[in-house]
Amino acid sequence: MSDQVAIDRIRGEFGEARWCVVVDAERGVIAYADPEAAEEIVAALNAHHAASGE
């Protein structure tokens, strides 16, 4: 699964309005959450990367 697919899936779960854009230099992720959703989003992205072996 590409980062874009994972980001689209997570965006669908948490809602477009809760996002801002940040670059993760290590993994190239270009999406992040506002402070209210950050913990959930980071956990979901980390789970995606762990599952894909990245």
mmJSON file of the N, C-alpha and C atoms, coordinates in Angstrom:
{"data_MODEL":{"atom_site":{
"group_PDB":["ATOM","ATOM","ATOM","ATOM","ATOM","ATOM","ATOM","ATOM","ATOM","ATOM","ATOM","ATOM","ATOM","ATOM","ATOM","ATOM","ATOM","ATOM","ATOM","ATOM","ATOM","ATOM","ATOM","ATOM","ATOM","ATOM","ATOM","ATOM","ATOM","ATOM","ATOM","ATOM","ATOM","ATOM","ATOM","ATOM","ATOM","ATOM","ATOM","ATOM","ATOM","ATOM","ATOM","ATOM","ATOM","ATOM","ATOM","ATOM","ATOM","ATOM","ATOM","ATOM","ATOM","ATOM","ATOM","ATOM","ATOM","ATOM","ATOM","ATOM","ATOM","ATOM","ATOM","ATOM","ATOM","ATOM","ATOM","ATOM","ATOM","ATOM","ATOM","ATOM","ATOM","ATOM","ATOM","ATOM","ATOM","ATOM","ATOM","ATOM","ATOM","ATOM","ATOM","ATOM","ATOM","ATOM","ATOM","ATOM","ATOM","ATOM","ATOM","ATOM","ATOM","ATOM","ATOM","ATOM","ATOM","ATOM","ATOM","ATOM","ATOM","ATOM","ATOM","ATOM","ATOM","ATOM","ATOM","ATOM","ATOM","ATOM","ATOM","ATOM","ATOM","ATOM","ATOM","ATOM","ATOM","ATOM","ATOM","ATOM","ATOM","ATOM","ATOM","ATOM","ATOM","ATOM","ATOM","ATOM","ATOM","ATOM","ATOM","ATOM","ATOM","ATOM","ATOM","ATOM","ATOM","ATOM","ATOM","ATOM","ATOM","ATOM","ATOM","ATOM","ATOM","ATOM","ATOM","ATOM","ATOM","ATOM","ATOM","ATOM","ATOM","ATOM","ATOM","ATOM","ATOM","ATOM","ATOM","ATOM","ATOM","ATOM"],
"id":[1,2,3,4,5,6,7,8,9,10,11,12,13,14,15,16,17,18,19,20,21,22,23,24,25,26,27,28,29,30,31,32,33,34,35,36,37,38,39,40,41,42,43,44,45,46,47,48,49,50,51,52,53,54,55,56,57,58,59,60,61,62,63,64,65,66,67,68,69,70,71,72,73,74,75,76,77,78,79,80,81,82,83,84,85,86,87,88,89,90,91,92,93,94,95,96,97,98,99,100,101,102,103,104,105,106,107,108,109,110,111,112,113,114,115,116,117,118,119,120,121,122,123,124,125,126,127,128,129,130,131,132,133,134,135,136,137,138,139,140,141,142,143,144,145,146,147,148,149,150,151,152,153,154,155,156,157,158,159,160,161,162],
"type_symbol":["N","C","C","N","C","C","N","C","C","N","C","C","N","C","C","N","C","C","N","C","C","N","C","C","N","C","C","N","C","C","N","C","C","N","C","C","N","C","C","N","C","C","N","C","C","N","C","C","N","C","C","N","C","C","N","C","C","N","C","C","N","C","C","N","C","C","N","C","C","N","C","C","N","C","C","N","C","C","N","C","C","N","C","C","N","C","C","N","C","C","N","C","C","N","C","C","N","C","C","N","C","C","N","C","C","N","C","C","N","C","C","N","C","C","N","C","C","N","C","C","N","C","C","N","C","C","N","C","C","N","C","C","N","C","C","N","C","C","N","C","C","N","C","C","N","C","C","N","C","C","N","C","C","N","C","C","N","C","C","N","C","C"],
"label_atom_id":["N","CA","C","N","CA","C","N","CA","C","N","CA","C","N","CA","C","N","CA","C","N","CA","C","N","CA","C","N","CA","C","N","CA","C","N","CA","C","N","CA","C","N","CA","C","N","CA","C","N","CA","C","N","CA","C","N","CA","C","N","CA","C","N","CA","C","N","CA","C","N","CA","C","N","CA","C","N","CA","C","N","CA","C","N","CA","C","N","CA","C","N","CA","C","N","CA","C","N","CA","C","N","CA","C","N","CA","C","N","CA","C","N","CA","C","N","CA","C","N","CA","C","N","CA","C","N","CA","C","N","CA","C","N","CA","C","N","CA","C","N","CA","C","N","CA","C","N","CA","C","N","CA","C","N","CA","C","N","CA","C","N","CA","C","N","CA","C","N","CA","C","N","CA","C","N","CA","C","N","CA","C","N","CA","C","N","CA","C"],
"label_alt_id":[null,null,null,null,null,null,null,null,null,null,null,null,null,null,null,null,null,null,null,null,null,null,null,null,null,null,null,null,null,null,null,null,null,null,null,null,null,null,null,null,null,null,null,null,null,null,null,null,null,null,null,null,null,null,null,null,null,null,null,null,null,null,null,null,null,null,null,null,null,null,null,null,null,null,null,null,null,null,null,null,null,null,null,null,null,null,null,null,null,null,null,null,null,null,null,null,null,null,null,null,null,null,null,null,null,null,null,null,null,null,null,null,null,null,null,null,null,null,null,null,null,null,null,null,null,null,null,null,null,null,null,null,null,null,null,null,null,null,null,null,null,null,null,null,null,null,null,null,null,null,null,null,null,null,null,null,null,null,null,null,null,null],
"label_comp_id":["MET","MET","MET","SER","SER","SER","ASP","ASP","ASP","GLN","GLN","GLN","VAL","VAL","VAL","ALA","ALA","ALA","ILE","ILE","ILE","ASP","ASP","ASP","ARG","ARG","ARG","ILE","ILE","ILE","ARG","ARG","ARG","GLY","GLY","GLY","GLU","GLU","GLU","PHE","PHE","PHE","GLY","GLY","GLY","GLU","GLU","GLU","ALA","ALA","ALA","ARG","ARG","ARG","TRP","TRP","TRP","CYS","CYS","CYS","VAL","VAL","VAL","VAL","VAL","VAL","VAL","VAL","VAL","ASP","ASP","ASP","ALA","ALA","ALA","GLU","GLU","GLU","ARG","ARG","ARG","GLY","GLY","GLY","VAL","VAL","VAL","ILE","ILE","ILE","ALA","ALA","ALA","TYR","TYR","TYR","ALA","ALA","ALA","ASP","ASP","ASP","PRO","PRO","PRO","GLU","GLU","GLU","ALA","ALA","ALA","ALA","ALA","ALA","GLU","GLU","GLU","GLU","GLU","GLU","ILE","ILE","ILE","VAL","VAL","VAL","ALA","ALA","ALA","ALA","ALA","ALA","LEU","LEU","LEU","ASN","ASN","ASN","ALA","ALA","ALA","HIS","HIS","HIS","HIS","HIS","HIS","ALA","ALA","ALA","ALA","ALA","ALA","SER","SER","SER","GLY","GLY","GLY","GLU","GLU","GLU"],
"label_asym_id":["A","A","A","A","A","A","A","A","A","A","A","A","A","A","A","A","A","A","A","A","A","A","A","A","A","A","A","A","A","A","A","A","A","A","A","A","A","A","A","A","A","A","A","A","A","A","A","A","A","A","A","A","A","A","A","A","A","A","A","A","A","A","A","A","A","A","A","A","A","A","A","A","A","A","A","A","A","A","A","A","A","A","A","A","A","A","A","A","A","A","A","A","A","A","A","A","A","A","A","A","A","A","A","A","A","A","A","A","A","A","A","A","A","A","A","A","A","A","A","A","A","A","A","A","A","A","A","A","A","A","A","A","A","A","A","A","A","A","A","A","A","A","A","A","A","A","A","A","A","A","A","A","A","A","A","A","A","A","A","A","A","A"],
"label_entity_id":["1","1","1","1","1","1","1","1","1","1","1","1","1","1","1","1","1","1","1","1","1","1","1","1","1","1","1","1","1","1","1","1","1","1","1","1","1","1","1","1","1","1","1","1","1","1","1","1","1","1","1","1","1","1","1","1","1","1","1","1","1","1","1","1","1","1","1","1","1","1","1","1","1","1","1","1","1","1","1","1","1","1","1","1","1","1","1","1","1","1","1","1","1","1","1","1","1","1","1","1","1","1","1","1","1","1","1","1","1","1","1","1","1","1","1","1","1","1","1","1","1","1","1","1","1","1","1","1","1","1","1","1","1","1","1","1","1","1","1","1","1","1","1","1","1","1","1","1","1","1","1","1","1","1","1","1","1","1","1","1","1","1"],
"label_seq_id":[1,1,1,2,2,2,3,3,3,4,4,4,5,5,5,6,6,6,7,7,7,8,8,8,9,9,9,10,10,10,11,11,11,12,12,12,13,13,13,14,14,14,15,15,15,16,16,16,17,17,17,18,18,18,19,19,19,20,20,20,21,21,21,22,22,22,23,23,23,24,24,24,25,25,25,26,26,26,27,27,27,28,28,28,29,29,29,30,30,30,31,31,31,32,32,32,33,33,33,34,34,34,35,35,35,36,36,36,37,37,37,38,38,38,39,39,39,40,40,40,41,41,41,42,42,42,43,43,43,44,44,44,45,45,45,46,46,46,47,47,47,48,48,48,49,49,49,50,50,50,51,51,51,52,52,52,53,53,53,54,54,54],
"pdbx_PDB_ins_code":[null,null,null,null,null,null,null,null,null,null,null,null,null,null,null,null,null,null,null,null,null,null,null,null,null,null,null,null,null,null,null,null,null,null,null,null,null,null,null,null,null,null,null,null,null,null,null,null,null,null,null,null,null,null,null,null,null,null,null,null,null,null,null,null,null,null,null,null,null,null,null,null,null,null,null,null,null,null,null,null,null,null,null,null,null,null,null,null,null,null,null,null,null,null,null,null,null,null,null,null,null,null,null,null,null,null,null,null,null,null,null,null,null,null,null,null,null,null,null,null,null,null,null,null,null,null,null,null,null,null,null,null,null,null,null,null,null,null,null,null,null,null,null,null,null,null,null,null,null,null,null,null,null,null,null,null,null,null,null,null,null,null],
"Cartn_x":[0.862,0.0,0.899,0.604,1.406,1.021,1.921,1.597,0.319,0.133,-1.056,-2.326,-2.301,-3.469,-3.715,-2.659,-2.812,-3.328,-2.783,-3.222,-4.686,-5.086,-6.481,-7.394,-6.976,-7.792,-7.92,-6.81,-6.844,-7.622,-7.455,-8.209,-9.702,-10.094,-11.494,-12.001,-11.143,-11.541,-11.628,-10.744,-10.635,-11.141,-11.364,-11.947,-10.934,-11.179,-10.292,-9.997,-10.988,-10.825,-9.812,-9.464,-8.565,-7.097,-6.805,-5.457,-4.731,-3.431,-2.522,-1.412,-0.536,0.495,1.853,2.549,3.896,4.681,5.966,6.8,7.554,7.441,8.228,9.474,10.605,11.833,12.273,12.036,12.484,11.674,10.357,9.488,8.803,8.933,8.312,6.81,6.268,4.838,4.55,3.517,3.241,1.924,1.468,0.231,0.375,-0.321,-0.277,-1.597,-1.819,-3.097,-2.945,-4.065,-4.053,-3.833,-3.542,-3.213,-4.28,-5.536,-6.599,-6.556,-6.143,-6.163,-4.771,-3.73,-2.357,-2.034,-2.395,-2.036,-2.652,-3.925,-4.6,-3.983,-3.71,-3.166,-1.769,-0.926,0.438,0.4,-0.461,-0.57,-0.992,-1.946,-2.408,-1.318,-0.592,0.508,1.617,1.96,2.997,2.583,1.324,0.83,0.926,0.589,0.7,2.144,3.071,4.476,5.011,4.595,5.03,4.506,3.26,2.65,3.293,3.759,4.361,5.862,6.411,7.826,8.737,8.207,9.02,9.588],
"Cartn_y":[-1.19,0.0,1.24,2.163,3.39,4.335,5.299,6.3,7.04,7.353,8.104,7.32,6.021,5.201,5.203,5.041,5.056,6.403,7.482,8.824,9.031,8.581,8.713,7.942,6.752,5.931,6.624,7.129,7.795,9.096,9.834,11.073,10.764,9.67,9.286,8.983,8.406,8.075,9.301,10.269,11.378,12.708,12.805,14.017,15.015,15.513,16.451,17.693,18.215,19.485,19.392,18.204,18.031,17.915,18.158,17.944,19.224,19.206,20.18,19.369,20.018,19.297,19.475,18.366,18.342,17.278,17.486,16.478,15.691,14.383,13.489,13.126,13.71,13.536,12.074,11.337,9.945,9.046,9.226,8.326,9.005,10.31,11.005,11.198,10.972,11.18,12.68,13.061,14.486,14.918,14.174,14.563,14.376,15.206,15.143,15.685,15.615,16.044,17.291,17.946,19.054,18.482,19.317,18.803,17.899,18.138,17.317,15.879,15.687,14.352,13.746,14.48,14.059,12.67,12.388,11.101,9.942,10.065,9.014,8.848,9.964,9.913,9.31,9.749,9.22,7.718,7.281,5.85,5.072,5.602,4.925,4.884,5.985,6.0,5.046,5.037,4.129,2.674,2.368,1.01,0.625,1.546,1.29,0.99,1.808,1.613,0.308,-0.029,-1.281,-2.478,-2.398,-3.49,-3.668,-2.558,-2.634,-2.876,-2.96,-3.239,-2.066,-0.856,0.34,0.862],
"Cartn_z":[0.0,0.0,0.0,-0.892,-0.947,0.187,0.467,1.485,1.123,-0.181,-0.58,-0.26,-0.518,-0.199,1.299,2.086,3.543,4.015,3.452,3.826,3.45,2.256,1.845,2.793,3.192,4.094,5.442,5.97,7.268,7.175,6.078,5.887,5.921,5.296,5.302,6.702,7.535,8.895,9.787,9.584,10.518,9.978,8.661,8.1,7.579,6.396,5.709,6.535,7.247,7.963,9.101,9.502,10.645,10.222,8.945,8.433,8.097,8.302,7.724,7.057,6.334,5.592,6.252,6.426,6.998,6.236,6.051,5.401,6.46,6.382,7.222,6.418,6.761,5.977,5.915,6.975,7.025,6.102,6.077,5.318,4.141,4.016,2.905,3.037,4.225,4.433,4.355,3.63,3.435,4.065,5.056,5.725,7.222,7.961,9.426,9.931,11.208,11.758,12.6,12.845,13.798,15.204,16.18,17.517,18.133,17.841,18.426,17.922,16.67,16.075,15.94,16.289,16.001,16.537,17.762,18.353,17.576,17.22,16.461,15.076,14.407,13.053,13.065,13.975,14.055,14.327,15.219,15.513,14.269,13.523,12.312,11.247,11.056,10.085,10.509,11.786,12.268,12.077,12.324,12.119,10.649,9.764,8.323,7.942,8.424,8.076,8.673,9.871,10.489,9.699,9.262,8.512,7.14,6.558,5.223,5.291,6.506,6.675,6.43,6.432,6.193,7.484],
"occupancy":[1.0,1.0,1.0,1.0,1.0,1.0,1.0,1.0,1.0,1.0,1.0,1.0,1.0,1.0,1.0,1.0,1.0,1.0,1.0,1.0,1.0,1.0,1.0,1.0,1.0,1.0,1.0,1.0,1.0,1.0,1.0,1.0,1.0,1.0,1.0,1.0,1.0,1.0,1.0,1.0,1.0,1.0,1.0,1.0,1.0,1.0,1.0,1.0,1.0,1.0,1.0,1.0,1.0,1.0,1.0,1.0,1.0,1.0,1.0,1.0,1.0,1.0,1.0,1.0,1.0,1.0,1.0,1.0,1.0,1.0,1.0,1.0,1.0,1.0,1.0,1.0,1.0,1.0,1.0,1.0,1.0,1.0,1.0,1.0,1.0,1.0,1.0,1.0,1.0,1.0,1.0,1.0,1.0,1.0,1.0,1.0,1.0,1.0,1.0,1.0,1.0,1.0,1.0,1.0,1.0,1.0,1.0,1.0,1.0,1.0,1.0,1.0,1.0,1.0,1.0,1.0,1.0,1.0,1.0,1.0,1.0,1.0,1.0,1.0,1.0,1.0,1.0,1.0,1.0,1.0,1.0,1.0,1.0,1.0,1.0,1.0,1.0,1.0,1.0,1.0,1.0,1.0,1.0,1.0,1.0,1.0,1.0,1.0,1.0,1.0,1.0,1.0,1.0,1.0,1.0,1.0,1.0,1.0,1.0,1.0,1.0,1.0],
"B_iso_or_equiv":[0.0,0.0,0.0,0.0,0.0,0.0,0.0,0.0,0.0,0.0,0.0,0.0,0.0,0.0,0.0,0.0,0.0,0.0,0.0,0.0,0.0,0.0,0.0,0.0,0.0,0.0,0.0,0.0,0.0,0.0,0.0,0.0,0.0,0.0,0.0,0.0,0.0,0.0,0.0,0.0,0.0,0.0,0.0,0.0,0.0,0.0,0.0,0.0,0.0,0.0,0.0,0.0,0.0,0.0,0.0,0.0,0.0,0.0,0.0,0.0,0.0,0.0,0.0,0.0,0.0,0.0,0.0,0.0,0.0,0.0,0.0,0.0,0.0,0.0,0.0,0.0,0.0,0.0,0.0,0.0,0.0,0.0,0.0,0.0,0.0,0.0,0.0,0.0,0.0,0.0,0.0,0.0,0.0,0.0,0.0,0.0,0.0,0.0,0.0,0.0,0.0,0.0,0.0,0.0,0.0,0.0,0.0,0.0,0.0,0.0,0.0,0.0,0.0,0.0,0.0,0.0,0.0,0.0,0.0,0.0,0.0,0.0,0.0,0.0,0.0,0.0,0.0,0.0,0.0,0.0,0.0,0.0,0.0,0.0,0.0,0.0,0.0,0.0,0.0,0.0,0.0,0.0,0.0,0.0,0.0,0.0,0.0,0.0,0.0,0.0,0.0,0.0,0.0,0.0,0.0,0.0,0.0,0.0,0.0,0.0,0.0,0.0],
"pdbx_formal_charge":[null,null,null,null,null,null,null,null,null,null,null,null,null,null,null,null,null,null,null,null,null,null,null,null,null,null,null,null,null,null,null,null,null,null,null,null,null,null,null,null,null,null,null,null,null,null,null,null,null,null,null,null,null,null,null,null,null,null,null,null,null,null,null,null,null,null,null,null,null,null,null,null,null,null,null,null,null,null,null,null,null,null,null,null,null,null,null,null,null,null,null,null,null,null,null,null,null,null,null,null,null,null,null,null,null,null,null,null,null,null,null,null,null,null,null,null,null,null,null,null,null,null,null,null,null,null,null,null,null,null,null,null,null,null,null,null,null,null,null,null,null,null,null,null,null,null,null,null,null,null,null,null,null,null,null,null,null,null,null,null,null,null],
"auth_seq_id":[1,1,1,2,2,2,3,3,3,4,4,4,5,5,5,6,6,6,7,7,7,8,8,8,9,9,9,10,10,10,11,11,11,12,12,12,13,13,13,14,14,14,15,15,15,16,16,16,17,17,17,18,18,18,19,19,19,20,20,20,21,21,21,22,22,22,23,23,23,24,24,24,25,25,25,26,26,26,27,27,27,28,28,28,29,29,29,30,30,30,31,31,31,32,32,32,33,33,33,34,34,34,35,35,35,36,36,36,37,37,37,38,38,38,39,39,39,40,40,40,41,41,41,42,42,42,43,43,43,44,44,44,45,45,45,46,46,46,47,47,47,48,48,48,49,49,49,50,50,50,51,51,51,52,52,52,53,53,53,54,54,54],
"auth_comp_id":["MET","MET","MET","SER","SER","SER","ASP","ASP","ASP","GLN","GLN","GLN","VAL","VAL","VAL","ALA","ALA","ALA","ILE","ILE","ILE","ASP","ASP","ASP","ARG","ARG","ARG","ILE","ILE","ILE","ARG","ARG","ARG","GLY","GLY","GLY","GLU","GLU","GLU","PHE","PHE","PHE","GLY","GLY","GLY","GLU","GLU","GLU","ALA","ALA","ALA","ARG","ARG","ARG","TRP","TRP","TRP","CYS","CYS","CYS","VAL","VAL","VAL","VAL","VAL","VAL","VAL","VAL","VAL","ASP","ASP","ASP","ALA","ALA","ALA","GLU","GLU","GLU","ARG","ARG","ARG","GLY","GLY","GLY","VAL","VAL","VAL","ILE","ILE","ILE","ALA","ALA","ALA","TYR","TYR","TYR","ALA","ALA","ALA","ASP","ASP","ASP","PRO","PRO","PRO","GLU","GLU","GLU","ALA","ALA","ALA","ALA","ALA","ALA","GLU","GLU","GLU","GLU","GLU","GLU","ILE","ILE","ILE","VAL","VAL","VAL","ALA","ALA","ALA","ALA","ALA","ALA","LEU","LEU","LEU","ASN","ASN","ASN","ALA","ALA","ALA","HIS","HIS","HIS","HIS","HIS","HIS","ALA","ALA","ALA","ALA","ALA","ALA","SER","SER","SER","GLY","GLY","GLY","GLU","GLU","GLU"],
"auth_asym_id":["A","A","A","A","A","A","A","A","A","A","A","A","A","A","A","A","A","A","A","A","A","A","A","A","A","A","A","A","A","A","A","A","A","A","A","A","A","A","A","A","A","A","A","A","A","A","A","A","A","A","A","A","A","A","A","A","A","A","A","A","A","A","A","A","A","A","A","A","A","A","A","A","A","A","A","A","A","A","A","A","A","A","A","A","A","A","A","A","A","A","A","A","A","A","A","A","A","A","A","A","A","A","A","A","A","A","A","A","A","A","A","A","A","A","A","A","A","A","A","A","A","A","A","A","A","A","A","A","A","A","A","A","A","A","A","A","A","A","A","A","A","A","A","A","A","A","A","A","A","A","A","A","A","A","A","A","A","A","A","A","A","A"],
"auth_atom_id":["N","CA","C","N","CA","C","N","CA","C","N","CA","C","N","CA","C","N","CA","C","N","CA","C","N","CA","C","N","CA","C","N","CA","C","N","CA","C","N","CA","C","N","CA","C","N","CA","C","N","CA","C","N","CA","C","N","CA","C","N","CA","C","N","CA","C","N","CA","C","N","CA","C","N","CA","C","N","CA","C","N","CA","C","N","CA","C","N","CA","C","N","CA","C","N","CA","C","N","CA","C","N","CA","C","N","CA","C","N","CA","C","N","CA","C","N","CA","C","N","CA","C","N","CA","C","N","CA","C","N","CA","C","N","CA","C","N","CA","C","N","CA","C","N","CA","C","N","CA","C","N","CA","C","N","CA","C","N","CA","C","N","CA","C","N","CA","C","N","CA","C","N","CA","C","N","CA","C","N","CA","C","N","CA","C","N","CA","C"],
"pdbx_PDB_model_num":[1,1,1,1,1,1,1,1,1,1,1,1,1,1,1,1,1,1,1,1,1,1,1,1,1,1,1,1,1,1,1,1,1,1,1,1,1,1,1,1,1,1,1,1,1,1,1,1,1,1,1,1,1,1,1,1,1,1,1,1,1,1,1,1,1,1,1,1,1,1,1,1,1,1,1,1,1,1,1,1,1,1,1,1,1,1,1,1,1,1,1,1,1,1,1,1,1,1,1,1,1,1,1,1,1,1,1,1,1,1,1,1,1,1,1,1,1,1,1,1,1,1,1,1,1,1,1,1,1,1,1,1,1,1,1,1,1,1,1,1,1,1,1,1,1,1,1,1,1,1,1,1,1,1,1,1,1,1,1,1,1,1]
}}}
